[in-house]
């Protein structure tokens, strides 16, 4: 603003000079002076591009004849008014989880606000329940455990005695937190099984298709925890 006032004052004085010294204006020295003064006057009349720009969470920065907002870390948008909570807040996502829009997106096999819960832990245990393979129903004892191997995937499970035949079946937690029991054969194909384990309000349900020498049956086990 001070610069504008100075330039306006010089321009006023120069206009008076022109009025009474028109012949001298043709002098190249005065022509150069007038040209420079004209450019300064024109520039001063132009509005400052950042004069009225408000950056909510950042600072205005002149970029040529435009003004842009240089946003603080974690803020974006034309006026730095849109927040990325993953950068402005302390959000820790564990076990390979990734922060997205302020929430933890968990890796397969984990859940919870910070991905701190191992999904398979919900299913692990020793159980007594009714194995329903209509028209047959029998009470069985079975177990769901993590593999014995020191190096195992966080999604892996092993299920013992699921068919009341002392067999061991593999299971794996998927992206939806469902345990898939992939089709697998035991005893050279004597028993073939394929199914799922899903959480319920009260516990979980095991459903699987079993095929053996007797035939094929759809079986269910309901567990209340």
Secondary structure, 3 states (H helix, E strand, C coil): CHHHHHHHHHHHHHHHHHHHCCCHHHCHHHHHHHHHHHHHHHHHHCCCCCCCCCCCCEEEEEECCEEEEEECCCEECCCCCEECHHHHCCCCCCCCCEEECCEEECCCCEECCCCCEEHHHHCCEEEEEEEEECCEEEEEEEEEECCCCCCCCCCEEEEECCCCCCCEEEEEECCCCCEEEEEEEECCCCEEEEEEEEECCCEEEEEEEEECCCCEEEEEEEEEC
